[in-house]
């Protein structure tokens, strides 16, 4: 993401050109115009188009999308495309940079593999308490990067991890995982200040508790007997 593109996504006029019809909430495709006249594609999820959920407060999904980006960026995961909260054609919502995926990669095969980028995503999801990690959320690029999207149902204060990625369940964390966890834990107050208007104090505190639990248990999480392990549909 170059600075000019970021500025365009933050401040440019959004033009809507389509809709992702399979999404459960209003998910609109569009673009803004960059400084050099190029079109920069994006996804816009207005709060007004969010479907009410029994376990997440109404009108909070867009904020959670942004908080997931903030944590990915803050911790150095670099897994979530640029996502900001801003006004758009249908009001305040989450606006995310569009990622062009490599259509030659079979994402079902990828999701069942032990690709190291997936392993980092597993750790990321465990920390943000992702309750809806589906195969279709994986965004592998032609340049070998892996991004992930759809983080509107994360950061709940209760443990609700639900994912298709259980390849590393109960395995020991790697040294680099501990380095990242300790780094984020030591700087957590800085992250808390970034998301204090996006998440509740209880949700922020629960995020820190999950980091500390991973440091203590020293293993990747396993499915819970108290919560469905895999989202439906899984793709």
FENPE-V871570 format. One line per field, one symbol per residue. phi: phi as a letter, one per 30 degrees, with the letter a starting at -180 (. if undefined). Layout:
BEGIN
phi = ???
END
This chain:
BEGIN
phi = .dddddddddbdddcdbabdddddcebccaabcddciddcdacbcdedcddebdcbeeicddddeddddededddidhcceebbcadbecjdadbbedcdcddddddddddcccedddeddededdddhdcadcddddbdcdcjdbcbbibdcbiddcdbebadccdceiddddedddedddddddcdeddeddcdccbdeddddddddddddddddibddcecdcaedbdbddc
END
